[in-house]
Structures are given as structure tokens and as C-alpha cells.
Amino acid sequence: MILGIDIGGSTTDIIGFKDDEVCGFLNVEASDPLTSAAGALGKYINKHDLSLESIDHVAITGVGASYVNKDLFHLETRRIDEFQAVGSGGAYLTSLERAVIVSLGTGTAIVHYDRGEIKHLGGTGVGGGTLVGLGDAIMGTDDYEKLIELAEKGDLSQVDLTVGDITMDNITGLNKNITASNFGNLKKDADDEDYALGIINLVYQTVGMMAVFAARNMELNDVVLTGKLAQMKIGREVLKMLKQTKLSPVEFHFPEKAEFSTAIGAAISSTD
């Protein structure tokens, strides 16, 4: 068995990988990368009642992997390039041969996957960190679940400016509900629910359009969303709304276990 670990800025994900199958997964939160990685490994071994002898090696990746400079639990520990892990994980979960893979983490990374070849295309600082940071600054909460709860009751017309707000003409490829300016129509009676939905809309529209541009540049139609934020229902709806425009003829894929995609990719890549 191989254990794949993605050591993020605030959360560490771990999966088991054996016979080309994912066998168990969990995550832990810790501010220190080494503590987080060791904690995740120990918790996984205990939960699945594993012996150290049953583990072939550990594959680590993510921003926190640079802080791990020795073997974990005396197990061979291999460090995997994060972009390689992002691409391999997204491709494994969707069985696509060619795609743009997007990792929605604290920020956002975008890679091109082409039959095993992986290239980092770029990214944006807009991501989960933006979501909780603006939530804290505007509404006084950086609780991810609380922001979703608020957003479910929000009204975008209270914060965003749409194409229909600024013109009576029909613009080719755009319907009148498309955002012209995020937070460009902020009403005085807007409340926390509206702010929360506006922030989520801003983050997912930004990430979505960058992914669309990347896919168009690579002449691809498939975009795979990975990471914890790929699971958010409201965020998925924002991305699906982009398909209403003729500017983004792409298919967004939201695979199961998307939250653990990079950890899965680390395990897969460690055998290459």
C-alpha cells in the first residue's frame, strides 16, 4: 500500500492507494505542516489498523511538503511535485485522457493533462483564502460552513451589476443575467446573506473564467475541478451558469473524492 498526503496551508489530506484503488481517506487540521502530516499519518494508520510493514512508502505533496525533510514514521517518504499530483489526481478521478485540471485550494492552480504529460498553465490568488478572508473582513466570520449557510439565503441582485442593468441591447454570447461587475451594484439594504453569496460568486466566476480561457487556449472542452471547494453546491451552480454564455463552451467535471484528488495524484505519481 502507498499512502498519499497533500499538506495544505490549513488542512492535510491523506489517502491509501492499493491495486489502483483508493482505500480510505481522511483529513486533519493543524497550523504546523510537519505536525499536520505526522498527525494525518498516525490517524490513518490507527483508523485502518495498519502495520508499518504493510506500507510500501509515503508520497507527500502540497505547499507544506517542503517542511518535511525526513522520513515520516521511518517509512520511505517521497516528495512529489504538486502540479504533477494535481494533474494525475484529476485525470484518475475522471478517466479523461486530456483535460484542464483546476485545483481549488487557498489559491487556485491550473494544469494541462495530456495522456500522462502534465504542464502547469498558471493560476490565480483567488480561491478559498479569498472566500474566508473577505468573509472575515466584511461579515466577521471565516467559518466556511457559516458562509455557505448565509449564501444560501442571499440575493445577487443586491450586490452585483448585471449586463441587463447597464444596457437594453442584446450582446452576442451574453444573456442579461451575466455579471458585468462583481459588487458593482451594492445596495444600502444588502445584508450578510447577500455579501456571502456575492463573495462566492466572485471567487467561482474568477476561477471559472480563468479555467475556460485555459481550456480554450489548449483547444480542450473538459475542465476538472478538484479540491474542497469543488464540492460546494453553490459554487458548482455558478460554474454551470457560465455555460449559458457562448464564451465558455466547456464541460465542468466535479468528481467524487475531489477533495482528496491531489493526495491521490501524489500516490499515483510516486510509482512512475
PyRosetta script that sets phi, psi and omega in degrees:
from pyrosetta import init, pose_from_sequence

init()
pose = pose_from_sequence("MILGIDIGGSTTDIIGFKDDEVCGFLNVEASDPLTSAAGALGKYINKHDLSLESIDHVAITGVGASYVNKDLFHLETRRIDEFQAVGSGGAYLTSLERAVIVSLGTGTAIVHYDRGEIKHLGGTGVGGGTLVGLGDAIMGTDDYEKLIELAEKGDLSQVDLTVGDITMDNITGLNKNITASNFGNLKKDADDEDYALGIINLVYQTVGMMAVFAARNMELNDVVLTGKLAQMKIGREVLKMLKQTKLSPVEFHFPEKAEFSTAIGAAISSTD")
pose.set_psi(1, 144.0)
pose.set_omega(1, 174.7)
pose.set_phi(2, -112.3)
pose.set_psi(2, 138.9)
pose.set_omega(2, 173.8)
pose.set_phi(3, -107.2)
pose.set_psi(3, 125.8)
pose.set_omega(3, 177.6)
pose.set_phi(4, -104.9)
pose.set_psi(4, 131.2)
pose.set_omega(4, -177.4)
pose.set_phi(5, -128.2)
pose.set_psi(5, 126.8)
pose.set_omega(5, 175.1)
pose.set_phi(6, -108.1)
pose.set_psi(6, 108.9)
pose.set_omega(6, -176.2)
pose.set_phi(7, -95.3)
pose.set_psi(7, 100.1)
pose.set_omega(7, -177.5)
pose.set_phi(8, -90.5)
pose.set_psi(8, -172.9)
pose.set_omega(8, -178.4)
pose.set_phi(9, -69.1)
pose.set_psi(9, -34.0)
pose.set_omega(9, -178.6)
pose.set_phi(10, -130.1)
pose.set_psi(10, -20.7)
pose.set_omega(10, -177.4)
pose.set_phi(11, -131.2)
pose.set_psi(11, 141.5)
pose.set_omega(11, 175.8)
pose.set_phi(12, -115.8)
pose.set_psi(12, 127.8)
pose.set_omega(12, -179.9)
pose.set_phi(13, -106.7)
pose.set_psi(13, 142.2)
pose.set_omega(13, 178.8)
pose.set_phi(14, -137.5)
pose.set_psi(14, 140.7)
pose.set_omega(14, 177.4)
pose.set_phi(15, -135.8)
pose.set_psi(15, 157.3)
pose.set_omega(15, 170.4)
pose.set_phi(16, -103.1)
pose.set_psi(16, 144.3)
pose.set_omega(16, -177.7)
pose.set_phi(17, -136.8)
pose.set_psi(17, 120.9)
pose.set_omega(17, -178.2)
pose.set_phi(18, -148.5)
pose.set_psi(18, 133.8)
pose.set_omega(18, 179.2)
pose.set_phi(19, 53.6)
pose.set_psi(19, 42.7)
pose.set_omega(19, 177.1)
pose.set_phi(20, 63.9)
pose.set_psi(20, 23.5)
pose.set_omega(20, 179.1)
pose.set_phi(21, -130.0)
pose.set_psi(21, 145.0)
pose.set_omega(21, 173.8)
pose.set_phi(22, -80.6)
pose.set_psi(22, 126.5)
pose.set_omega(22, -178.1)
pose.set_phi(23, -126.7)
pose.set_psi(23, 80.5)
pose.set_omega(23, 177.9)
pose.set_phi(24, 98.2)
pose.set_psi(24, 143.6)
pose.set_omega(24, -179.7)
pose.set_phi(25, -157.3)
pose.set_psi(25, 152.3)
pose.set_omega(25, 175.9)
pose.set_phi(26, -162.6)
pose.set_psi(26, 168.5)
pose.set_omega(26, 174.9)
pose.set_phi(27, -138.3)
pose.set_psi(27, 157.8)
pose.set_omega(27, 178.1)
pose.set_phi(28, -135.1)
pose.set_psi(28, 157.4)
pose.set_omega(28, 177.5)
pose.set_phi(29, -115.0)
pose.set_psi(29, 134.6)
pose.set_omega(29, 177.0)
pose.set_phi(30, -165.0)
pose.set_psi(30, 145.8)
pose.set_omega(30, -177.1)
pose.set_phi(31, -80.0)
pose.set_psi(31, -25.9)
pose.set_omega(31, -178.9)
pose.set_phi(32, -96.3)
pose.set_psi(32, 123.6)
pose.set_omega(32, -175.7)
pose.set_phi(33, -58.2)
pose.set_psi(33, -44.6)
pose.set_omega(33, -178.2)
pose.set_phi(34, -65.9)
pose.set_psi(34, -43.8)
pose.set_omega(34, 177.4)
pose.set_phi(35, -61.8)
pose.set_psi(35, -41.2)
pose.set_omega(35, -179.5)
pose.set_phi(36, -64.0)
pose.set_psi(36, -45.7)
pose.set_omega(36, -179.3)
pose.set_phi(37, -64.6)
pose.set_psi(37, -47.0)
pose.set_omega(37, 180.0)
pose.set_phi(38, -64.7)
pose.set_psi(38, -38.9)
pose.set_omega(38, 179.0)
pose.set_phi(39, -64.7)
pose.set_psi(39, -42.6)
pose.set_omega(39, 179.2)
pose.set_phi(40, -64.3)
pose.set_psi(40, -43.0)
pose.set_omega(40, -179.3)
pose.set_phi(41, -63.4)
pose.set_psi(41, -47.6)
pose.set_omega(41, 179.8)
pose.set_phi(42, -63.1)
pose.set_psi(42, -41.0)
pose.set_omega(42, -179.7)
pose.set_phi(43, -65.5)
pose.set_psi(43, -40.1)
pose.set_omega(43, -179.7)
pose.set_phi(44, -66.7)
pose.set_psi(44, -46.1)
pose.set_omega(44, -179.8)
pose.set_phi(45, -59.8)
pose.set_psi(45, -43.0)
pose.set_omega(45, -179.5)
pose.set_phi(46, -68.2)
pose.set_psi(46, -43.6)
pose.set_omega(46, -177.8)
pose.set_phi(47, -62.4)
pose.set_psi(47, -38.5)
pose.set_omega(47, -176.0)
pose.set_phi(48, -100.7)
pose.set_psi(48, 8.3)
pose.set_omega(48, 175.4)
pose.set_phi(49, 52.1)
pose.set_psi(49, 52.1)
pose.set_omega(49, -177.9)
pose.set_phi(50, -96.2)
pose.set_psi(50, 150.6)
pose.set_omega(50, 169.5)
pose.set_phi(51, -95.7)
pose.set_psi(51, 152.9)
pose.set_omega(51, 178.7)
pose.set_phi(52, -62.8)
pose.set_psi(52, -30.1)
pose.set_omega(52, -179.0)
pose.set_phi(53, -67.3)
pose.set_psi(53, -21.8)
pose.set_omega(53, -178.4)
pose.set_phi(54, -81.7)
pose.set_psi(54, -6.9)
pose.set_omega(54, -177.8)
pose.set_phi(55, -102.3)
pose.set_psi(55, 120.4)
pose.set_omega(55, -179.2)
pose.set_phi(56, -70.3)
pose.set_psi(56, -50.5)
pose.set_omega(56, 177.4)
pose.set_phi(57, -165.0)
pose.set_psi(57, 171.0)
pose.set_omega(57, 178.0)
pose.set_phi(58, -115.5)
pose.set_psi(58, 134.9)
pose.set_omega(58, 178.1)
pose.set_phi(59, -114.4)
pose.set_psi(59, 120.0)
pose.set_omega(59, -177.8)
pose.set_phi(60, -113.6)
pose.set_psi(60, 148.7)
pose.set_omega(60, 177.6)
pose.set_phi(61, -152.7)
pose.set_psi(61, -178.5)
pose.set_omega(61, 179.6)
pose.set_phi(62, 98.0)
pose.set_psi(62, 169.9)
pose.set_omega(62, -176.0)
pose.set_phi(63, -62.3)
pose.set_psi(63, -29.0)
pose.set_omega(63, -178.3)
pose.set_phi(64, -83.3)
pose.set_psi(64, -8.2)
pose.set_omega(64, -177.5)
pose.set_phi(65, -64.1)
pose.set_psi(65, -25.9)
pose.set_omega(65, -178.7)
pose.set_phi(66, -66.5)
pose.set_psi(66, -17.7)
pose.set_omega(66, -179.4)
pose.set_phi(67, -88.3)
pose.set_psi(67, -8.3)
pose.set_omega(67, 179.8)
pose.set_phi(68, -97.5)
pose.set_psi(68, 102.5)
pose.set_omega(68, -174.9)
pose.set_phi(69, -111.4)
pose.set_psi(69, 16.6)
pose.set_omega(69, 176.1)
pose.set_phi(70, -149.4)
pose.set_psi(70, 166.3)
pose.set_omega(70, 179.8)
pose.set_phi(71, -63.6)
pose.set_psi(71, 142.0)
pose.set_omega(71, 177.2)
pose.set_phi(72, -89.5)
pose.set_psi(72, 127.7)
pose.set_omega(72, 179.2)
pose.set_phi(73, 54.9)
pose.set_psi(73, 30.3)
pose.set_omega(73, -179.3)
pose.set_phi(74, 61.8)
pose.set_psi(74, 20.0)
pose.set_omega(74, 174.4)
pose.set_phi(75, -95.7)
pose.set_psi(75, 141.9)
pose.set_omega(75, 177.0)
pose.set_phi(76, -54.6)
pose.set_psi(76, 125.1)
pose.set_omega(76, -176.2)
pose.set_phi(77, -119.3)
pose.set_psi(77, 116.2)
pose.set_omega(77, -178.1)
pose.set_phi(78, -105.3)
pose.set_psi(78, 132.5)
pose.set_omega(78, 179.1)
pose.set_phi(79, -94.2)
pose.set_psi(79, 128.4)
pose.set_omega(79, -175.6)
pose.set_phi(80, -113.2)
pose.set_psi(80, 135.1)
pose.set_omega(80, 176.3)
pose.set_phi(81, -55.3)
pose.set_psi(81, 131.9)
pose.set_omega(81, -174.2)
pose.set_phi(82, -64.0)
pose.set_psi(82, -39.8)
pose.set_omega(82, -179.5)
pose.set_phi(83, -66.5)
pose.set_psi(83, -35.5)
pose.set_omega(83, 175.0)
pose.set_phi(84, -61.3)
pose.set_psi(84, -43.8)
pose.set_omega(84, -179.5)
pose.set_phi(85, -66.9)
pose.set_psi(85, -39.6)
pose.set_omega(85, 178.5)
pose.set_phi(86, -60.0)
pose.set_psi(86, -48.8)
pose.set_omega(86, -178.8)
pose.set_phi(87, -65.4)
pose.set_psi(87, -46.0)
pose.set_omega(87, -178.2)
pose.set_phi(88, -64.7)
pose.set_psi(88, -41.0)
pose.set_omega(88, -179.7)
pose.set_phi(89, -66.3)
pose.set_psi(89, -45.7)
pose.set_omega(89, 179.7)
pose.set_phi(90, -63.2)
pose.set_psi(90, -39.9)
pose.set_omega(90, 179.1)
pose.set_phi(91, -68.0)
pose.set_psi(91, -41.0)
pose.set_omega(91, 179.5)
pose.set_phi(92, -61.3)
pose.set_psi(92, -43.8)
pose.set_omega(92, -175.6)
pose.set_phi(93, -71.4)
pose.set_psi(93, -21.0)
pose.set_omega(93, -177.7)
pose.set_phi(94, -112.6)
pose.set_psi(94, -13.6)
pose.set_omega(94, -176.7)
pose.set_phi(95, 61.1)
pose.set_psi(95, 24.1)
pose.set_omega(95, 177.0)
pose.set_phi(96, -83.0)
pose.set_psi(96, 142.6)
pose.set_omega(96, 178.1)
pose.set_phi(97, -85.1)
pose.set_psi(97, -29.8)
pose.set_omega(97, 179.6)
pose.set_phi(98, -140.4)
pose.set_psi(98, 134.1)
pose.set_omega(98, -179.6)
pose.set_phi(99, -171.0)
pose.set_psi(99, 162.3)
pose.set_omega(99, 166.2)
pose.set_phi(100, -94.5)
pose.set_psi(100, 125.7)
pose.set_omega(100, -179.0)
pose.set_phi(101, -108.0)
pose.set_psi(101, 127.1)
pose.set_omega(101, -178.5)
pose.set_phi(102, -113.1)
pose.set_psi(102, 125.6)
pose.set_omega(102, 176.6)
pose.set_phi(103, -103.1)
pose.set_psi(103, 108.7)
pose.set_omega(103, -179.7)
pose.set_phi(104, -91.6)
pose.set_psi(104, 96.1)
pose.set_omega(104, 178.7)
pose.set_phi(105, -118.6)
pose.set_psi(105, -141.5)
pose.set_omega(105, 175.2)
pose.set_phi(106, -60.0)
pose.set_psi(106, -41.7)
pose.set_omega(106, 167.1)
pose.set_phi(107, -118.5)
pose.set_psi(107, -165.0)
pose.set_omega(107, -176.0)
pose.set_phi(108, -129.6)
pose.set_psi(108, 130.3)
pose.set_omega(108, 175.8)
pose.set_phi(109, -114.8)
pose.set_psi(109, 143.0)
pose.set_omega(109, -178.9)
pose.set_phi(110, -126.8)
pose.set_psi(110, 126.4)
pose.set_omega(110, 179.8)
pose.set_phi(111, -128.5)
pose.set_psi(111, 158.2)
pose.set_omega(111, 177.3)
pose.set_phi(112, -106.1)
pose.set_psi(112, 126.4)
pose.set_omega(112, 177.2)
pose.set_phi(113, -111.7)
pose.set_psi(113, 126.4)
pose.set_omega(113, -179.8)
pose.set_phi(114, -139.7)
pose.set_psi(114, 92.9)
pose.set_omega(114, 176.3)
pose.set_phi(115, 51.1)
pose.set_psi(115, 48.0)
pose.set_omega(115, 177.3)
pose.set_phi(116, 96.5)
pose.set_psi(116, -19.0)
pose.set_omega(116, 176.9)
pose.set_phi(117, -87.8)
pose.set_psi(117, 132.0)
pose.set_omega(117, -174.9)
pose.set_phi(118, -126.3)
pose.set_psi(118, 132.8)
pose.set_omega(118, -179.8)
pose.set_phi(119, -133.7)
pose.set_psi(119, 131.2)
pose.set_omega(119, 176.5)
pose.set_phi(120, -76.2)
pose.set_psi(120, 122.1)
pose.set_omega(120, -178.4)
pose.set_phi(121, -93.9)
pose.set_psi(121, -24.9)
pose.set_omega(121, -178.1)
pose.set_phi(122, 144.9)
pose.set_psi(122, -151.6)
pose.set_omega(122, -178.9)
pose.set_phi(123, 170.3)
pose.set_psi(123, -164.1)
pose.set_omega(123, 179.2)
pose.set_phi(124, -151.7)
pose.set_psi(124, 151.8)
pose.set_omega(124, 175.6)
pose.set_phi(125, -74.5)
pose.set_psi(125, -7.1)
pose.set_omega(125, 177.5)
pose.set_phi(126, -80.1)
pose.set_psi(126, 126.7)
pose.set_omega(126, -178.6)
pose.set_phi(127, -176.2)
pose.set_psi(127, -148.7)
pose.set_omega(127, -178.8)
pose.set_phi(128, -63.3)
pose.set_psi(128, -34.2)
pose.set_omega(128, 177.4)
pose.set_phi(129, -63.5)
pose.set_psi(129, -37.4)
pose.set_omega(129, 176.6)
pose.set_phi(130, -63.4)
pose.set_psi(130, -44.0)
pose.set_omega(130, -178.0)
pose.set_phi(131, -58.9)
pose.set_psi(131, -53.8)
pose.set_omega(131, -177.0)
pose.set_phi(132, -76.0)
pose.set_psi(132, -30.5)
pose.set_omega(132, 178.6)
pose.set_phi(133, -66.0)
pose.set_psi(133, -47.3)
pose.set_omega(133, 178.1)
pose.set_phi(134, -68.9)
pose.set_psi(134, -34.5)
pose.set_omega(134, 176.8)
pose.set_phi(135, -61.0)
pose.set_psi(135, -41.3)
pose.set_omega(135, 179.0)
pose.set_phi(136, -68.7)
pose.set_psi(136, -42.7)
pose.set_omega(136, -177.3)
pose.set_phi(137, -68.6)
pose.set_psi(137, -39.3)
pose.set_omega(137, -174.0)
pose.set_phi(138, -91.7)
pose.set_psi(138, -41.2)
pose.set_omega(138, -173.9)
pose.set_phi(139, -114.4)
pose.set_psi(139, -4.9)
pose.set_omega(139, 178.3)
pose.set_phi(140, 77.5)
pose.set_psi(140, 20.8)
pose.set_omega(140, 176.5)
pose.set_phi(141, -139.3)
pose.set_psi(141, 133.4)
pose.set_omega(141, 174.2)
pose.set_phi(142, -111.9)
pose.set_psi(142, 20.4)
pose.set_omega(142, 178.2)
pose.set_phi(143, -81.5)
pose.set_psi(143, 113.7)
pose.set_omega(143, -176.3)
pose.set_phi(144, -55.7)
pose.set_psi(144, -48.1)
pose.set_omega(144, -178.1)
pose.set_phi(145, -67.1)
pose.set_psi(145, -36.1)
pose.set_omega(145, 178.2)
pose.set_phi(146, -65.0)
pose.set_psi(146, -39.6)
pose.set_omega(146, 178.6)
pose.set_phi(147, -62.9)
pose.set_psi(147, -40.2)
pose.set_omega(147, 177.8)
pose.set_phi(148, -65.1)
pose.set_psi(148, -43.7)
pose.set_omega(148, 179.7)
pose.set_phi(149, -59.3)
pose.set_psi(149, -42.6)
pose.set_omega(149, 178.1)
pose.set_phi(150, -65.6)
pose.set_psi(150, -45.4)
pose.set_omega(150, -175.2)
pose.set_phi(151, -62.5)
pose.set_psi(151, -31.0)
pose.set_omega(151, -179.0)
pose.set_phi(152, -62.0)
pose.set_psi(152, -19.6)
pose.set_omega(152, 179.9)
pose.set_phi(153, -107.9)
pose.set_psi(153, 7.2)
pose.set_omega(153, -175.0)
pose.set_phi(154, -82.7)
pose.set_psi(154, 165.6)
pose.set_omega(154, 179.5)
pose.set_phi(155, -130.1)
pose.set_psi(155, 111.5)
pose.set_omega(155, -177.2)
pose.set_phi(156, -63.2)
pose.set_psi(156, -27.8)
pose.set_omega(156, -179.4)
pose.set_phi(157, -65.9)
pose.set_psi(157, -13.1)
pose.set_omega(157, 177.8)
pose.set_phi(158, -82.2)
pose.set_psi(158, -13.7)
pose.set_omega(158, -176.1)
pose.set_phi(159, -129.6)
pose.set_psi(159, -38.1)
pose.set_omega(159, -172.8)
pose.set_phi(160, -96.8)
pose.set_psi(160, 148.3)
pose.set_omega(160, 174.1)
pose.set_phi(161, -96.0)
pose.set_psi(161, 128.5)
pose.set_omega(161, -179.4)
pose.set_phi(162, -105.3)
pose.set_psi(162, 167.0)
pose.set_omega(162, 176.8)
pose.set_phi(163, -58.0)
pose.set_psi(163, -39.6)
pose.set_omega(163, -179.9)
pose.set_phi(164, -66.3)
pose.set_psi(164, -20.7)
pose.set_omega(164, 178.6)
pose.set_phi(165, -75.1)
pose.set_psi(165, -23.0)
pose.set_omega(165, -171.3)
pose.set_phi(166, -115.4)
pose.set_psi(166, -8.4)
pose.set_omega(166, 178.8)
pose.set_phi(167, -151.3)
pose.set_psi(167, 150.2)
pose.set_omega(167, 174.9)
pose.set_phi(168, -97.6)
pose.set_psi(168, -8.3)
pose.set_omega(168, -178.9)
pose.set_phi(169, -78.3)
pose.set_psi(169, 155.6)
pose.set_omega(169, 171.6)
pose.set_phi(170, -89.0)
pose.set_psi(170, 121.2)
pose.set_omega(170, -179.5)
pose.set_phi(171, -99.8)
pose.set_psi(171, 126.3)
pose.set_omega(171, -176.6)
pose.set_phi(172, -54.2)
pose.set_psi(172, 126.1)
pose.set_omega(172, 176.1)
pose.set_phi(173, 87.1)
pose.set_psi(173, -5.9)
pose.set_omega(173, -177.5)
pose.set_phi(174, -126.1)
pose.set_psi(174, 131.6)
pose.set_omega(174, 170.5)
pose.set_phi(175, -91.9)
pose.set_psi(175, 167.9)
pose.set_omega(175, -170.4)
pose.set_phi(176, -74.5)
pose.set_psi(176, -8.7)
pose.set_omega(176, 177.5)
pose.set_phi(177, -90.0)
pose.set_psi(177, -4.9)
pose.set_omega(177, -179.7)
pose.set_phi(178, -69.2)
pose.set_psi(178, 140.7)
pose.set_omega(178, -179.2)
pose.set_phi(179, -67.3)
pose.set_psi(179, 127.5)
pose.set_omega(179, 173.0)
pose.set_phi(180, -93.8)
pose.set_psi(180, -33.7)
pose.set_omega(180, 179.4)
pose.set_phi(181, -154.0)
pose.set_psi(181, 118.8)
pose.set_omega(181, 175.7)
pose.set_phi(182, -66.5)
pose.set_psi(182, 128.8)
pose.set_omega(182, -178.0)
pose.set_phi(183, 61.2)
pose.set_psi(183, 21.8)
pose.set_omega(183, -179.0)
pose.set_phi(184, -88.6)
pose.set_psi(184, 1.6)
pose.set_omega(184, -179.2)
pose.set_phi(185, -138.8)
pose.set_psi(185, 43.5)
pose.set_omega(185, -174.0)
pose.set_phi(186, -67.1)
pose.set_psi(186, 118.9)
pose.set_omega(186, -179.0)
pose.set_phi(187, -87.2)
pose.set_psi(187, 150.6)
pose.set_omega(187, -179.0)
pose.set_phi(188, -65.8)
pose.set_psi(188, -26.8)
pose.set_omega(188, -179.5)
pose.set_phi(189, -97.5)
pose.set_psi(189, 14.2)
pose.set_omega(189, 175.5)
pose.set_phi(190, -64.2)
pose.set_psi(190, 143.7)
pose.set_omega(190, -178.8)
pose.set_phi(191, -119.7)
pose.set_psi(191, -175.6)
pose.set_omega(191, -176.0)
pose.set_phi(192, -60.1)
pose.set_psi(192, -35.1)
pose.set_omega(192, 178.3)
pose.set_phi(193, -61.4)
pose.set_psi(193, -42.4)
pose.set_omega(193, 179.5)
pose.set_phi(194, -68.0)
pose.set_psi(194, -41.9)
pose.set_omega(194, 178.5)
pose.set_phi(195, -60.5)
pose.set_psi(195, -45.1)
pose.set_omega(195, -177.7)
pose.set_phi(196, -60.9)
pose.set_psi(196, -44.9)
pose.set_omega(196, 179.2)
pose.set_phi(197, -66.2)
pose.set_psi(197, -37.8)
pose.set_omega(197, 178.2)
pose.set_phi(198, -63.0)
pose.set_psi(198, -39.6)
pose.set_omega(198, 179.0)
pose.set_phi(199, -66.3)
pose.set_psi(199, -46.4)
pose.set_omega(199, 179.0)
pose.set_phi(200, -60.8)
pose.set_psi(200, -42.9)
pose.set_omega(200, 179.1)
pose.set_phi(201, -60.8)
pose.set_psi(201, -42.6)
pose.set_omega(201, 179.6)
pose.set_phi(202, -61.7)
pose.set_psi(202, -47.5)
pose.set_omega(202, -177.4)
pose.set_phi(203, -63.5)
pose.set_psi(203, -49.4)
pose.set_omega(203, -175.3)
pose.set_phi(204, -73.6)
pose.set_psi(204, -32.7)
pose.set_omega(204, 175.5)
pose.set_phi(205, -66.9)
pose.set_psi(205, -40.9)
pose.set_omega(205, 179.2)
pose.set_phi(206, -63.0)
pose.set_psi(206, -50.2)
pose.set_omega(206, 179.4)
pose.set_phi(207, -63.4)
pose.set_psi(207, -43.5)
pose.set_omega(207, -178.3)
pose.set_phi(208, -61.4)
pose.set_psi(208, -45.3)
pose.set_omega(208, -178.8)
pose.set_phi(209, -69.4)
pose.set_psi(209, -35.4)
pose.set_omega(209, 175.7)
pose.set_phi(210, -63.2)
pose.set_psi(210, -39.5)
pose.set_omega(210, 177.9)
pose.set_phi(211, -65.9)
pose.set_psi(211, -39.5)
pose.set_omega(211, 178.0)
pose.set_phi(212, -62.3)
pose.set_psi(212, -45.6)
pose.set_omega(212, 179.4)
pose.set_phi(213, -62.7)
pose.set_psi(213, -39.9)
pose.set_omega(213, 178.7)
pose.set_phi(214, -63.8)
pose.set_psi(214, -44.1)
pose.set_omega(214, -179.8)
pose.set_phi(215, -64.0)
pose.set_psi(215, -42.2)
pose.set_omega(215, 179.6)
pose.set_phi(216, -63.2)
pose.set_psi(216, -41.2)
pose.set_omega(216, -179.7)
pose.set_phi(217, -64.3)
pose.set_psi(217, -34.2)
pose.set_omega(217, -180.0)
pose.set_phi(218, -91.4)
pose.set_psi(218, 3.2)
pose.set_omega(218, -179.8)
pose.set_phi(219, 57.6)
pose.set_psi(219, 48.2)
pose.set_omega(219, 179.2)
pose.set_phi(220, -122.3)
pose.set_psi(220, 157.0)
pose.set_omega(220, 178.6)
pose.set_phi(221, -113.1)
pose.set_psi(221, -8.7)
pose.set_omega(221, -175.1)
pose.set_phi(222, -108.0)
pose.set_psi(222, 126.9)
pose.set_omega(222, 176.3)
pose.set_phi(223, -123.7)
pose.set_psi(223, 125.1)
pose.set_omega(223, -178.5)
pose.set_phi(224, -105.6)
pose.set_psi(224, 125.5)
pose.set_omega(224, 178.2)
pose.set_phi(225, -98.2)
pose.set_psi(225, 126.2)
pose.set_omega(225, 178.9)
pose.set_phi(226, -127.7)
pose.set_psi(226, 167.9)
pose.set_omega(226, -177.6)
pose.set_phi(227, 99.5)
pose.set_psi(227, 167.7)
pose.set_omega(227, -177.2)
pose.set_phi(228, -58.2)
pose.set_psi(228, -39.5)
pose.set_omega(228, -176.8)
pose.set_phi(229, -69.2)
pose.set_psi(229, -15.9)
pose.set_omega(229, 177.5)
pose.set_phi(230, -68.4)
pose.set_psi(230, -15.4)
pose.set_omega(230, -178.4)
pose.set_phi(231, -88.3)
pose.set_psi(231, -11.6)
pose.set_omega(231, -174.4)
pose.set_phi(232, -71.3)
pose.set_psi(232, 121.4)
pose.set_omega(232, -176.5)
pose.set_phi(233, -60.3)
pose.set_psi(233, -45.0)
pose.set_omega(233, -178.9)
pose.set_phi(234, -63.2)
pose.set_psi(234, -41.6)
pose.set_omega(234, 178.8)
pose.set_phi(235, -62.5)
pose.set_psi(235, -40.2)
pose.set_omega(235, 178.1)
pose.set_phi(236, -61.6)
pose.set_psi(236, -40.1)
pose.set_omega(236, 179.9)
pose.set_phi(237, -64.9)
pose.set_psi(237, -36.5)
pose.set_omega(237, 177.1)
pose.set_phi(238, -61.2)
pose.set_psi(238, -45.9)
pose.set_omega(238, -179.5)
pose.set_phi(239, -65.5)
pose.set_psi(239, -38.5)
pose.set_omega(239, 178.2)
pose.set_phi(240, -65.2)
pose.set_psi(240, -31.6)
pose.set_omega(240, 178.2)
pose.set_phi(241, -62.8)
pose.set_psi(241, -30.0)
pose.set_omega(241, 179.9)
pose.set_phi(242, -62.7)
pose.set_psi(242, -25.9)
pose.set_omega(242, -179.8)
pose.set_phi(243, -70.6)
pose.set_psi(243, -13.0)
pose.set_omega(243, 178.2)
pose.set_phi(244, -72.1)
pose.set_psi(244, -15.0)
pose.set_omega(244, 177.8)
pose.set_phi(245, -96.6)
pose.set_psi(245, 150.7)
pose.set_omega(245, 177.2)
pose.set_phi(246, -78.1)
pose.set_psi(246, -3.1)
pose.set_omega(246, -179.1)
pose.set_phi(247, -80.1)
pose.set_psi(247, -16.3)
pose.set_omega(247, -174.1)
pose.set_phi(248, -133.7)
pose.set_psi(248, 69.3)
pose.set_omega(248, -179.5)
pose.set_phi(249, -79.5)
pose.set_psi(249, 56.7)
pose.set_omega(249, -179.1)
pose.set_phi(250, -115.5)
pose.set_psi(250, 161.0)
pose.set_omega(250, 175.4)
pose.set_phi(251, -107.0)
pose.set_psi(251, 117.7)
pose.set_omega(251, 177.2)
pose.set_phi(252, -87.0)
pose.set_psi(252, 130.3)
pose.set_omega(252, 179.5)
pose.set_phi(253, -110.5)
pose.set_psi(253, 133.0)
pose.set_omega(253, 179.3)
pose.set_phi(254, -122.3)
pose.set_psi(254, 84.1)
pose.set_omega(254, -174.0)
pose.set_phi(255, -70.7)
pose.set_psi(255, 154.2)
pose.set_omega(255, 171.2)
pose.set_phi(256, -64.3)
pose.set_psi(256, 149.8)
pose.set_omega(256, -178.3)
pose.set_phi(257, 63.6)
pose.set_psi(257, 23.0)
pose.set_omega(257, -179.6)
pose.set_phi(258, -56.8)
pose.set_psi(258, -31.0)
pose.set_omega(258, -179.9)
pose.set_phi(259, -62.1)
pose.set_psi(259, -28.0)
pose.set_omega(259, -176.3)
pose.set_phi(260, -105.0)
pose.set_psi(260, 11.4)
pose.set_omega(260, -173.8)
pose.set_phi(261, -57.7)
pose.set_psi(261, -44.6)
pose.set_omega(261, -176.8)
pose.set_phi(262, -69.4)
pose.set_psi(262, -36.0)
pose.set_omega(262, 175.4)
pose.set_phi(263, -64.9)
pose.set_psi(263, -39.5)
pose.set_omega(263, 176.3)
pose.set_phi(264, -62.9)
pose.set_psi(264, -44.5)
pose.set_omega(264, 179.1)
pose.set_phi(265, -61.9)
pose.set_psi(265, -34.9)
pose.set_omega(265, 177.8)
pose.set_phi(266, -63.8)
pose.set_psi(266, -44.8)
pose.set_omega(266, 179.6)
pose.set_phi(267, -62.3)
pose.set_psi(267, -44.9)
pose.set_omega(267, -179.7)
pose.set_phi(268, -63.3)
pose.set_psi(268, -46.1)
pose.set_omega(268, -176.2)
pose.set_phi(269, -67.7)
pose.set_psi(269, -23.7)
pose.set_omega(269, -176.7)
pose.set_phi(270, -72.8)
pose.set_psi(270, -10.1)
pose.set_omega(270, 179.7)
pose.set_phi(271, -101.3)
pose.set_psi(271, -5.1)
pose.set_omega(271, -178.3)
pose.set_phi(272, -71.5)
pose.dump_pdb("model.pdb")
